[in-house]
Amino acid sequence: MAMRQTPLTCSGHTRPVVDLAFSGITPFGYFLISACKDGKPMLRQGDTGDWIGTFLGHKGAVWGATLNTDATKAATAAADFTAKVWDAVSGAEVLTLAHKHIVKSVHFTKDSNCLLTGGNDKVIRIYDLNQPEEAPQEIPGHTASIKRALWCHDDKHILSASEDRTVRLWDRNIPEAVKTLSFDTSVSSMEYLADGDVVLITYGKTIAFYNAHSLELIKTIVTPANIHSASLHPEKDFIVAGGDDFKLYKYDYGTSEELESYKGHFGPVHCVRFSPDGELYASGSEDGTLRLWQTAVGKTYGLWKCVLPGNLTVEASSRSHCNTQEQTE
Protein backbone atom coordinates (compact mmCIF):
# COMPACT_ATOMS: atom_id res chain seq x y z
CA MET A 1 0.00 0.00 0.00
CA ALA A 2 1.41 3.36 -0.98
CA MET A 3 2.14 5.96 1.63
CA ARG A 4 -0.21 8.91 1.65
CA GLN A 5 0.98 12.43 0.94
CA THR A 6 0.27 14.68 3.95
CA PRO A 7 0.82 18.35 3.12
CA LEU A 8 1.63 21.08 5.60
CA THR A 9 -0.94 23.86 5.24
CA CYS A 10 0.30 27.41 5.79
CA SER A 11 -2.54 29.85 6.36
CA GLY A 12 -2.43 33.56 7.12
CA HIS A 13 -3.10 35.16 3.76
CA THR A 14 -6.61 36.44 3.17
CA ARG A 15 -6.68 36.43 -0.62
CA PRO A 16 -5.22 34.31 -3.46
CA VAL A 17 -1.51 33.43 -3.30
CA VAL A 18 -0.10 34.20 -6.74
CA ASP A 19 3.67 33.78 -6.46
CA LEU A 20 6.29 32.21 -4.22
CA ALA A 21 10.04 31.78 -4.17
CA PHE A 22 12.68 30.02 -2.10
CA SER A 23 16.05 31.37 -1.05
CA GLY A 24 19.22 29.34 -1.40
CA ILE A 25 20.42 27.17 1.47
CA THR A 26 21.94 29.34 4.21
CA PRO A 27 23.56 28.52 7.59
CA PHE A 28 20.07 29.02 9.04
CA GLY A 29 18.28 26.76 6.59
CA TYR A 30 16.31 28.06 3.63
CA PHE A 31 13.37 30.43 3.44
CA LEU A 32 10.14 30.92 1.50
CA ILE A 33 8.43 34.16 0.48
CA SER A 34 4.86 34.38 -0.81
CA ALA A 35 3.08 37.08 -2.83
CA CYS A 36 -0.62 37.57 -2.33
CA LYS A 37 -3.45 39.78 -3.52
CA ASP A 38 -3.95 40.85 0.11
CA GLY A 39 -0.88 43.10 -0.34
CA LYS A 40 1.05 41.48 2.53
CA PRO A 41 3.93 39.28 1.37
CA MET A 42 5.04 36.78 4.03
CA LEU A 43 8.37 35.20 4.93
CA ARG A 44 8.49 31.64 6.27
CA GLN A 45 10.99 29.00 7.27
CA GLY A 46 11.23 26.96 4.10
CA ASP A 47 11.29 23.42 5.47
CA THR A 48 8.46 23.84 7.98
CA GLY A 49 6.36 26.70 6.68
CA ASP A 50 6.57 28.44 10.05
CA TRP A 51 5.75 32.13 9.77
CA ILE A 52 8.64 34.53 10.39
CA GLY A 53 7.19 37.88 9.40
CA THR A 54 5.05 39.98 7.08
CA PHE A 55 6.37 42.81 4.91
CA LEU A 56 4.00 45.75 5.42
CA GLY A 57 3.97 48.75 3.09
CA HIS A 58 2.30 47.96 -0.24
CA LYS A 59 -1.05 49.58 -1.03
CA GLY A 60 -2.29 47.02 -3.52
CA ALA A 61 -2.10 43.38 -4.52
CA VAL A 62 1.41 41.92 -4.56
CA TRP A 63 1.97 39.96 -7.78
CA GLY A 64 5.59 38.89 -7.44
CA ALA A 65 8.09 38.16 -4.68
CA THR A 66 11.65 36.92 -4.49
CA LEU A 67 14.55 36.41 -2.08
CA ASN A 68 18.24 36.75 -2.79
CA THR A 69 20.41 33.65 -2.43
CA ASP A 70 21.38 34.15 1.21
CA ALA A 71 17.92 35.38 2.26
CA THR A 72 19.17 38.76 3.48
CA LYS A 73 17.10 40.72 0.94
CA ALA A 74 13.57 40.41 -0.38
CA ALA A 75 11.88 42.15 -3.28
CA THR A 76 8.20 42.49 -4.14
CA ALA A 77 6.22 43.63 -7.18
CA ALA A 78 2.80 45.18 -6.71
CA ALA A 79 -0.33 46.74 -8.15
CA ASP A 80 0.48 50.06 -6.44
CA PHE A 81 2.91 50.75 -9.32
CA THR A 82 5.98 49.99 -7.18
CA ALA A 83 8.61 47.38 -6.57
CA LYS A 84 10.05 47.34 -3.08
CA VAL A 85 13.31 46.02 -1.67
CA TRP A 86 13.29 44.83 1.94
CA ASP A 87 15.79 43.83 4.59
CA ALA A 88 14.68 40.22 4.99
CA VAL A 89 16.29 39.93 8.44
CA SER A 90 14.67 42.97 10.08
CA GLY A 91 11.66 43.29 7.78
CA ALA A 92 12.44 46.97 7.15
CA GLU A 93 11.68 48.56 3.80
CA VAL A 94 14.94 49.56 2.09
CA LEU A 95 13.80 50.99 -1.26
CA THR A 96 10.65 51.85 -3.15
CA LEU A 97 11.08 51.83 -6.92
CA ALA A 98 8.30 53.73 -8.68
CA HIS A 99 6.96 52.39 -11.97
CA LYS A 100 4.43 53.62 -14.52
CA HIS A 101 2.06 50.70 -14.13
CA ILE A 102 1.46 47.48 -12.18
CA VAL A 103 4.67 45.52 -11.50
CA LYS A 104 4.43 41.74 -11.89
CA SER A 105 7.97 40.36 -11.57
CA VAL A 106 11.15 40.97 -9.55
CA HIS A 107 14.47 39.07 -9.58
CA PHE A 108 17.89 39.71 -7.98
CA THR A 109 21.24 39.12 -9.63
CA LYS A 110 23.40 36.52 -7.88
CA ASP A 111 25.42 39.23 -6.14
CA SER A 112 22.20 41.04 -5.11
CA ASN A 113 23.48 44.30 -6.59
CA CYS A 114 20.84 44.62 -9.32
CA LEU A 115 17.11 44.07 -9.44
CA LEU A 116 15.19 43.12 -12.58
CA THR A 117 11.55 44.17 -12.89
CA GLY A 118 8.77 43.71 -15.40
CA GLY A 119 5.06 44.47 -15.52
CA ASN A 120 2.11 45.98 -17.28
CA ASP A 121 4.02 48.86 -18.91
CA LYS A 122 5.75 46.25 -21.16
CA VAL A 123 9.28 47.42 -20.23
CA ILE A 124 12.05 45.42 -18.56
CA ARG A 125 14.02 47.50 -16.05
CA ILE A 126 17.39 46.91 -14.40
CA TYR A 127 17.98 48.82 -11.16
CA ASP A 128 21.44 49.27 -9.68
CA LEU A 129 20.69 48.86 -5.98
CA ASN A 130 23.98 50.50 -5.05
CA GLN A 131 22.86 53.62 -6.93
CA PRO A 132 19.08 53.64 -6.48
CA GLU A 133 18.85 57.33 -7.28
CA GLU A 134 20.05 56.64 -10.83
CA ALA A 135 17.51 55.96 -13.58
CA PRO A 136 17.18 52.24 -14.36
CA GLN A 137 18.31 50.68 -17.60
CA GLU A 138 15.18 50.11 -19.70
CA ILE A 139 14.64 47.38 -22.28
CA PRO A 140 11.47 47.85 -24.36
CA GLY A 141 10.23 45.43 -26.98
CA HIS A 142 7.30 43.46 -25.62
CA THR A 143 3.89 44.54 -26.89
CA ALA A 144 1.88 43.43 -23.83
CA SER A 145 2.28 42.99 -20.08
CA ILE A 146 5.40 41.17 -18.86
CA LYS A 147 4.52 38.27 -16.57
CA ARG A 148 8.02 37.15 -15.62
CA ALA A 149 11.56 38.42 -16.10
CA LEU A 150 14.52 36.34 -14.92
CA TRP A 151 18.29 36.64 -14.94
CA CYS A 152 20.12 33.75 -16.60
CA HIS A 153 23.59 32.72 -17.74
CA ASP A 154 25.39 34.25 -14.74
CA ASP A 155 23.30 37.42 -15.04
CA LYS A 156 24.58 38.17 -18.55
CA HIS A 157 21.21 37.51 -20.15
CA ILE A 158 17.52 38.00 -19.33
CA LEU A 159 14.55 35.78 -20.08
CA SER A 160 11.12 37.41 -20.23
CA ALA A 161 7.62 35.99 -20.68
CA SER A 162 4.79 38.23 -21.81
CA GLU A 163 1.06 38.37 -22.49
CA ASP A 164 2.08 39.04 -26.11
CA ARG A 165 2.53 35.24 -26.33
CA THR A 166 6.31 35.38 -26.56
CA VAL A 167 9.30 34.42 -24.46
CA ARG A 168 12.38 36.44 -25.30
CA LEU A 169 16.07 36.09 -24.52
CA TRP A 170 17.97 39.36 -24.12
CA ASP A 171 21.59 40.36 -23.74
CA ARG A 172 21.49 42.82 -20.84
CA ASN A 173 23.70 45.23 -22.80
CA ILE A 174 21.79 45.10 -26.09
CA PRO A 175 18.28 46.59 -26.35
CA GLU A 176 17.09 43.95 -28.81
CA ALA A 177 15.96 40.39 -28.25
CA VAL A 178 18.63 37.81 -29.11
CA LYS A 179 16.04 35.06 -29.61
CA THR A 180 12.24 34.87 -29.44
CA LEU A 181 9.80 32.01 -28.90
CA SER A 182 6.21 32.51 -30.05
CA PHE A 183 3.19 30.59 -28.79
CA ASP A 184 -0.45 30.19 -29.81
CA THR A 185 -1.63 31.18 -26.34
CA SER A 186 -0.35 33.21 -23.43
CA VAL A 187 2.52 31.82 -21.36
CA SER A 188 1.34 31.14 -17.82
CA SER A 189 4.72 30.63 -16.10
CA MET A 190 8.46 30.35 -16.65
CA GLU A 191 11.29 28.90 -14.57
CA TYR A 192 15.04 28.90 -15.26
CA LEU A 193 17.43 26.27 -13.90
CA ALA A 194 21.05 27.35 -14.11
CA ASP A 195 22.26 23.79 -13.56
CA GLY A 196 21.67 22.35 -17.01
CA ASP A 197 20.58 25.61 -18.59
CA VAL A 198 16.96 24.58 -18.87
CA VAL A 199 13.95 26.88 -19.25
CA LEU A 200 10.59 25.47 -18.20
CA ILE A 201 7.59 27.20 -19.79
CA THR A 202 3.90 26.47 -19.29
CA TYR A 203 1.09 27.46 -21.63
CA GLY A 204 -2.40 25.98 -21.90
CA LYS A 205 -2.13 22.31 -20.94
CA THR A 206 1.52 22.08 -21.96
CA ILE A 207 4.73 21.97 -19.92
CA ALA A 208 7.66 22.63 -22.26
CA PHE A 209 11.41 22.47 -21.71
CA TYR A 210 13.88 24.48 -23.77
CA ASN A 211 17.63 24.88 -23.95
CA ALA A 212 18.27 28.22 -22.26
CA HIS A 213 20.98 29.25 -24.75
CA SER A 214 19.48 28.24 -28.08
CA LEU A 215 15.80 28.18 -27.00
CA GLU A 216 15.55 24.89 -28.87
CA LEU A 217 12.75 22.63 -27.65
CA ILE A 218 13.90 19.68 -25.54
CA LYS A 219 10.57 18.03 -24.75
CA THR A 220 6.93 18.69 -23.84
CA ILE A 221 4.44 17.11 -21.47
CA VAL A 222 0.70 17.51 -22.06
CA THR A 223 -1.42 17.59 -18.92
CA PRO A 224 -5.15 17.00 -18.31
CA ALA A 225 -5.88 20.62 -17.31
CA ASN A 226 -4.70 24.15 -17.98
CA ILE A 227 -1.49 24.65 -16.02
CA HIS A 228 -0.63 27.89 -14.23
CA SER A 229 2.79 26.89 -12.92
CA ALA A 230 5.35 24.09 -12.96
CA SER A 231 8.73 23.44 -11.38
CA LEU A 232 11.62 21.12 -12.16
CA HIS A 233 13.43 19.26 -9.37
CA PRO A 234 16.98 20.62 -8.79
CA GLU A 235 18.43 17.28 -9.91
CA LYS A 236 15.97 17.09 -12.83
CA ASP A 237 14.29 13.96 -11.46
CA PHE A 238 10.71 15.20 -11.33
CA ILE A 239 8.35 17.95 -12.44
CA VAL A 240 5.44 19.20 -10.38
CA ALA A 241 2.63 21.29 -11.83
CA GLY A 242 -0.68 22.81 -10.81
CA GLY A 243 -3.51 24.66 -12.48
CA ASP A 244 -7.23 25.10 -13.04
CA ASP A 245 -8.47 21.76 -11.70
CA PHE A 246 -7.16 22.32 -8.12
CA LYS A 247 -4.80 19.34 -8.55
CA LEU A 248 -1.06 18.91 -8.28
CA TYR A 249 0.63 16.67 -10.82
CA LYS A 250 4.00 14.98 -10.50
CA TYR A 251 5.86 13.65 -13.55
CA ASP A 252 9.08 11.75 -14.13
CA TYR A 253 11.32 14.12 -16.08
CA GLY A 254 13.13 11.33 -17.95
CA THR A 255 10.09 9.35 -19.10
CA SER A 256 7.36 12.07 -18.90
CA GLU A 257 5.24 9.51 -17.04
CA GLU A 258 2.65 10.86 -14.61
CA LEU A 259 3.66 9.51 -11.22
CA GLU A 260 0.84 10.89 -9.12
CA SER A 261 -1.89 13.48 -8.99
CA TYR A 262 -4.05 14.62 -6.12
CA LYS A 263 -6.38 17.43 -5.24
CA GLY A 264 -4.16 19.78 -3.32
CA HIS A 265 -6.23 22.91 -2.81
CA PHE A 266 -9.77 24.28 -2.74
CA GLY A 267 -9.11 26.57 -5.69
CA PRO A 268 -6.89 26.80 -8.77
CA VAL A 269 -3.16 26.38 -8.10
CA HIS A 270 -1.33 29.56 -9.13
CA CYS A 271 2.28 28.74 -8.27
CA VAL A 272 4.52 25.76 -7.44
CA ARG A 273 8.24 25.63 -6.64
CA PHE A 274 10.73 23.01 -5.51
CA SER A 275 12.84 23.80 -2.46
CA PRO A 276 16.58 24.29 -3.08
CA ASP A 277 17.40 20.87 -1.61
CA GLY A 278 14.62 19.19 -3.60
CA GLU A 279 13.11 17.56 -0.51
CA LEU A 280 9.79 19.36 -0.82
CA TYR A 281 7.77 21.63 -3.05
CA ALA A 282 5.44 24.47 -2.19
CA SER A 283 2.15 25.41 -3.84
CA GLY A 284 0.06 28.57 -3.61
CA SER A 285 -3.60 28.81 -4.50
CA GLU A 286 -6.71 30.86 -5.09
CA ASP A 287 -7.86 29.45 -1.72
CA GLY A 288 -5.38 31.74 0.08
CA THR A 289 -3.09 29.02 1.39
CA LEU A 290 0.38 27.70 0.77
CA ARG A 291 0.99 23.99 1.12
CA LEU A 292 4.25 22.11 1.46
CA TRP A 293 4.53 18.63 -0.02
CA GLN A 294 7.20 15.94 0.34
CA THR A 295 9.04 14.94 -2.81
CA ALA A 296 9.70 11.45 -1.40
CA VAL A 297 6.82 10.48 0.87
CA GLY A 298 8.11 8.44 3.81
CA LYS A 299 11.17 10.42 4.82
CA THR A 300 11.48 12.10 8.18
CA TYR A 301 12.08 15.70 7.19
CA GLY A 302 11.04 19.05 8.62
CA LEU A 303 7.73 18.51 10.39
CA TRP A 304 7.10 15.13 8.74
CA LYS A 305 7.71 11.99 10.72
CA CYS A 306 7.53 8.53 9.19
CA VAL A 307 5.40 6.14 11.26
CA LEU A 308 6.42 2.45 10.97
CA PRO A 309 5.39 -0.30 10.52
CA GLY A 310 1.68 -1.13 10.33
CA ASN A 311 0.64 2.42 9.51
CA LEU A 312 1.79 3.24 6.04
CA THR A 313 1.20 6.94 6.24
CA VAL A 314 3.49 9.82 6.77
CA GLU A 315 2.29 12.02 9.57
CA ALA A 316 2.96 15.68 10.09
CA SER A 317 3.55 17.01 13.55
CA SER A 318 0.90 18.85 15.51
CA ARG A 319 2.19 22.03 13.88
CA SER A 320 1.14 20.86 10.41
CA HIS A 321 -1.11 23.90 10.11
CA CYS A 322 1.54 26.60 10.00
CA ASN A 323 -0.68 29.48 11.06
CA THR A 324 0.71 32.95 11.24
CA GLN A 325 1.17 34.59 14.56
CA GLU A 326 -0.84 37.68 15.35
CA GLN A 327 0.58 40.53 13.29
CA THR A 328 1.08 44.02 14.61
CA GLU A 329 2.18 47.04 12.65
C-alpha positions as CSV (number, residue, x, y, z in Angstrom):
1,M,0.0,0.0,0.0
2,A,1.4,3.4,-1.0
3,M,2.1,6.0,1.6
4,R,-0.2,8.9,1.6
5,Q,1.0,12.4,0.9
6,T,0.3,14.7,3.9
7,P,0.8,18.3,3.1
8,L,1.6,21.1,5.6
9,T,-0.9,23.9,5.2
10,C,0.3,27.4,5.8
11,S,-2.5,29.9,6.4
12,G,-2.4,33.6,7.1
13,H,-3.1,35.2,3.8
14,T,-6.6,36.4,3.2
15,R,-6.7,36.4,-0.6
16,P,-5.2,34.3,-3.5
17,V,-1.5,33.4,-3.3
18,V,-0.1,34.2,-6.7
19,D,3.7,33.8,-6.5
20,L,6.3,32.2,-4.2
21,A,10.0,31.8,-4.2
22,F,12.7,30.0,-2.1
23,S,16.0,31.4,-1.1
24,G,19.2,29.3,-1.4
25,I,20.4,27.2,1.5
26,T,21.9,29.3,4.2
27,P,23.6,28.5,7.6
28,F,20.1,29.0,9.0
29,G,18.3,26.8,6.6
30,Y,16.3,28.1,3.6
31,F,13.4,30.4,3.4
32,L,10.1,30.9,1.5
33,I,8.4,34.2,0.5
34,S,4.9,34.4,-0.8
35,A,3.1,37.1,-2.8
36,C,-0.6,37.6,-2.3
37,K,-3.4,39.8,-3.5
38,D,-3.9,40.8,0.1
39,G,-0.9,43.1,-0.3
40,K,1.1,41.5,2.5
41,P,3.9,39.3,1.4
42,M,5.0,36.8,4.0
43,L,8.4,35.2,4.9
44,R,8.5,31.6,6.3
45,Q,11.0,29.0,7.3
46,G,11.2,27.0,4.1
47,D,11.3,23.4,5.5
48,T,8.5,23.8,8.0
49,G,6.4,26.7,6.7
50,D,6.6,28.4,10.1
51,W,5.8,32.1,9.8
52,I,8.6,34.5,10.4
53,G,7.2,37.9,9.4
54,T,5.1,40.0,7.1
55,F,6.4,42.8,4.9
56,L,4.0,45.8,5.4
57,G,4.0,48.8,3.1
58,H,2.3,48.0,-0.2
59,K,-1.1,49.6,-1.0
60,G,-2.3,47.0,-3.5
61,A,-2.1,43.4,-4.5
62,V,1.4,41.9,-4.6
63,W,2.0,40.0,-7.8
64,G,5.6,38.9,-7.4
65,A,8.1,38.2,-4.7
66,T,11.6,36.9,-4.5
67,L,14.5,36.4,-2.1
68,N,18.2,36.7,-2.8
69,T,20.4,33.7,-2.4
70,D,21.4,34.2,1.2
71,A,17.9,35.4,2.3
72,T,19.2,38.8,3.5
73,K,17.1,40.7,0.9
74,A,13.6,40.4,-0.4
75,A,11.9,42.2,-3.3
76,T,8.2,42.5,-4.1
77,A,6.2,43.6,-7.2
78,A,2.8,45.2,-6.7
79,A,-0.3,46.7,-8.1
80,D,0.5,50.1,-6.4
81,F,2.9,50.7,-9.3
82,T,6.0,50.0,-7.2
83,A,8.6,47.4,-6.6
84,K,10.1,47.3,-3.1
85,V,13.3,46.0,-1.7
86,W,13.3,44.8,1.9
87,D,15.8,43.8,4.6
88,A,14.7,40.2,5.0
89,V,16.3,39.9,8.4
90,S,14.7,43.0,10.1
91,G,11.7,43.3,7.8
92,A,12.4,47.0,7.2
93,E,11.7,48.6,3.8
94,V,14.9,49.6,2.1
95,L,13.8,51.0,-1.3
96,T,10.7,51.8,-3.1
97,L,11.1,51.8,-6.9
98,A,8.3,53.7,-8.7
99,H,7.0,52.4,-12.0
100,K,4.4,53.6,-14.5
101,H,2.1,50.7,-14.1
102,I,1.5,47.5,-12.2
103,V,4.7,45.5,-11.5
104,K,4.4,41.7,-11.9
105,S,8.0,40.4,-11.6
106,V,11.2,41.0,-9.5
107,H,14.5,39.1,-9.6
108,F,17.9,39.7,-8.0
109,T,21.2,39.1,-9.6
110,K,23.4,36.5,-7.9
111,D,25.4,39.2,-6.1
112,S,22.2,41.0,-5.1
113,N,23.5,44.3,-6.6
114,C,20.8,44.6,-9.3
115,L,17.1,44.1,-9.4
116,L,15.2,43.1,-12.6
117,T,11.6,44.2,-12.9
118,G,8.8,43.7,-15.4
119,G,5.1,44.5,-15.5
120,N,2.1,46.0,-17.3
121,D,4.0,48.9,-18.9
122,K,5.7,46.3,-21.2
123,V,9.3,47.4,-20.2
124,I,12.0,45.4,-18.6
125,R,14.0,47.5,-16.0
126,I,17.4,46.9,-14.4
127,Y,18.0,48.8,-11.2
128,D,21.4,49.3,-9.7
129,L,20.7,48.9,-6.0
130,N,24.0,50.5,-5.1
131,Q,22.9,53.6,-6.9
132,P,19.1,53.6,-6.5
133,E,18.8,57.3,-7.3
134,E,20.1,56.6,-10.8
135,A,17.5,56.0,-13.6
136,P,17.2,52.2,-14.4
137,Q,18.3,50.7,-17.6
138,E,15.2,50.1,-19.7
139,I,14.6,47.4,-22.3
140,P,11.5,47.9,-24.4
141,G,10.2,45.4,-27.0
142,H,7.3,43.5,-25.6
143,T,3.9,44.5,-26.9
144,A,1.9,43.4,-23.8
145,S,2.3,43.0,-20.1
146,I,5.4,41.2,-18.9
147,K,4.5,38.3,-16.6
148,R,8.0,37.2,-15.6
149,A,11.6,38.4,-16.1
150,L,14.5,36.3,-14.9
151,W,18.3,36.6,-14.9
152,C,20.1,33.8,-16.6
153,H,23.6,32.7,-17.7
154,D,25.4,34.3,-14.7
155,D,23.3,37.4,-15.0
156,K,24.6,38.2,-18.5
157,H,21.2,37.5,-20.2
158,I,17.5,38.0,-19.3
159,L,14.5,35.8,-20.1
160,S,11.1,37.4,-20.2
161,A,7.6,36.0,-20.7
162,S,4.8,38.2,-21.8
163,E,1.1,38.4,-22.5
164,D,2.1,39.0,-26.1
165,R,2.5,35.2,-26.3
166,T,6.3,35.4,-26.6
167,V,9.3,34.4,-24.5
168,R,12.4,36.4,-25.3
169,L,16.1,36.1,-24.5
170,W,18.0,39.4,-24.1
171,D,21.6,40.4,-23.7
172,R,21.5,42.8,-20.8
173,N,23.7,45.2,-22.8
174,I,21.8,45.1,-26.1
175,P,18.3,46.6,-26.3
176,E,17.1,43.9,-28.8
177,A,16.0,40.4,-28.2
178,V,18.6,37.8,-29.1
179,K,16.0,35.1,-29.6
180,T,12.2,34.9,-29.4
181,L,9.8,32.0,-28.9
182,S,6.2,32.5,-30.0
183,F,3.2,30.6,-28.8
184,D,-0.4,30.2,-29.8
185,T,-1.6,31.2,-26.3
186,S,-0.3,33.2,-23.4
187,V,2.5,31.8,-21.4
188,S,1.3,31.1,-17.8
189,S,4.7,30.6,-16.1
190,M,8.5,30.4,-16.7
191,E,11.3,28.9,-14.6
192,Y,15.0,28.9,-15.3
193,L,17.4,26.3,-13.9
194,A,21.1,27.4,-14.1
195,D,22.3,23.8,-13.6
196,G,21.7,22.3,-17.0
197,D,20.6,25.6,-18.6
198,V,17.0,24.6,-18.9
199,V,14.0,26.9,-19.3
200,L,10.6,25.5,-18.2
201,I,7.6,27.2,-19.8
202,T,3.9,26.5,-19.3
203,Y,1.1,27.5,-21.6
204,G,-2.4,26.0,-21.9
205,K,-2.1,22.3,-20.9
206,T,1.5,22.1,-22.0
207,I,4.7,22.0,-19.9
208,A,7.7,22.6,-22.3
209,F,11.4,22.5,-21.7
210,Y,13.9,24.5,-23.8
211,N,17.6,24.9,-24.0
212,A,18.3,28.2,-22.3
213,H,21.0,29.3,-24.7
214,S,19.5,28.2,-28.1
215,L,15.8,28.2,-27.0
216,E,15.5,24.9,-28.9
217,L,12.8,22.6,-27.6
218,I,13.9,19.7,-25.5
219,K,10.6,18.0,-24.7
220,T,6.9,18.7,-23.8
221,I,4.4,17.1,-21.5
222,V,0.7,17.5,-22.1
223,T,-1.4,17.6,-18.9
224,P,-5.2,17.0,-18.3
225,A,-5.9,20.6,-17.3
226,N,-4.7,24.1,-18.0
227,I,-1.5,24.6,-16.0
228,H,-0.6,27.9,-14.2
229,S,2.8,26.9,-12.9
230,A,5.3,24.1,-13.0
231,S,8.7,23.4,-11.4
232,L,11.6,21.1,-12.2
233,H,13.4,19.3,-9.4
234,P,17.0,20.6,-8.8
235,E,18.4,17.3,-9.9
236,K,16.0,17.1,-12.8
237,D,14.3,14.0,-11.5
238,F,10.7,15.2,-11.3
239,I,8.3,17.9,-12.4
240,V,5.4,19.2,-10.4
241,A,2.6,21.3,-11.8
242,G,-0.7,22.8,-10.8
243,G,-3.5,24.7,-12.5
244,D,-7.2,25.1,-13.0
245,D,-8.5,21.8,-11.7
246,F,-7.2,22.3,-8.1
247,K,-4.8,19.3,-8.6
248,L,-1.1,18.9,-8.3
249,Y,0.6,16.7,-10.8
250,K,4.0,15.0,-10.5
251,Y,5.9,13.6,-13.5
252,D,9.1,11.7,-14.1
253,Y,11.3,14.1,-16.1
254,G,13.1,11.3,-17.9
255,T,10.1,9.3,-19.1
256,S,7.4,12.1,-18.9
257,E,5.2,9.5,-17.0
258,E,2.6,10.9,-14.6
259,L,3.7,9.5,-11.2
260,E,0.8,10.9,-9.1
261,S,-1.9,13.5,-9.0
262,Y,-4.0,14.6,-6.1
263,K,-6.4,17.4,-5.2
264,G,-4.2,19.8,-3.3
265,H,-6.2,22.9,-2.8
266,F,-9.8,24.3,-2.7
267,G,-9.1,26.6,-5.7
268,P,-6.9,26.8,-8.8
269,V,-3.2,26.4,-8.1
270,H,-1.3,29.6,-9.1
271,C,2.3,28.7,-8.3
272,V,4.5,25.8,-7.4
273,R,8.2,25.6,-6.6
274,F,10.7,23.0,-5.5
275,S,12.8,23.8,-2.5
276,P,16.6,24.3,-3.1
277,D,17.4,20.9,-1.6
278,G,14.6,19.2,-3.6
279,E,13.1,17.6,-0.5
280,L,9.8,19.4,-0.8
281,Y,7.8,21.6,-3.1
282,A,5.4,24.5,-2.2
283,S,2.2,25.4,-3.8
284,G,0.1,28.6,-3.6
285,S,-3.6,28.8,-4.5
286,E,-6.7,30.9,-5.1
287,D,-7.9,29.5,-1.7
288,G,-5.4,31.7,0.1
289,T,-3.1,29.0,1.4
290,L,0.4,27.7,0.8
291,R,1.0,24.0,1.1
292,L,4.3,22.1,1.5
293,W,4.5,18.6,0.0
294,Q,7.2,15.9,0.3
295,T,9.0,14.9,-2.8
296,A,9.7,11.5,-1.4
297,V,6.8,10.5,0.9
298,G,8.1,8.4,3.8
299,K,11.2,10.4,4.8
300,T,11.5,12.1,8.2
301,Y,12.1,15.7,7.2
302,G,11.0,19.1,8.6
303,L,7.7,18.5,10.4
304,W,7.1,15.1,8.7
305,K,7.7,12.0,10.7
306,C,7.5,8.5,9.2
307,V,5.4,6.1,11.3
308,L,6.4,2.5,11.0
309,P,5.4,-0.3,10.5
310,G,1.7,-1.1,10.3
311,N,0.6,2.4,9.5
312,L,1.8,3.2,6.0
313,T,1.2,6.9,6.2
314,V,3.5,9.8,6.8
315,E,2.3,12.0,9.6
316,A,3.0,15.7,10.1
317,S,3.5,17.0,13.6
318,S,0.9,18.9,15.5
319,R,2.2,22.0,13.9
320,S,1.1,20.9,10.4
321,H,-1.1,23.9,10.1
322,C,1.5,26.6,10.0
323,N,-0.7,29.5,11.1
324,T,0.7,32.9,11.2
325,Q,1.2,34.6,14.6
326,E,-0.8,37.7,15.3
327,Q,0.6,40.5,13.3
328,T,1.1,44.0,14.6
329,E,2.2,47.0,12.7
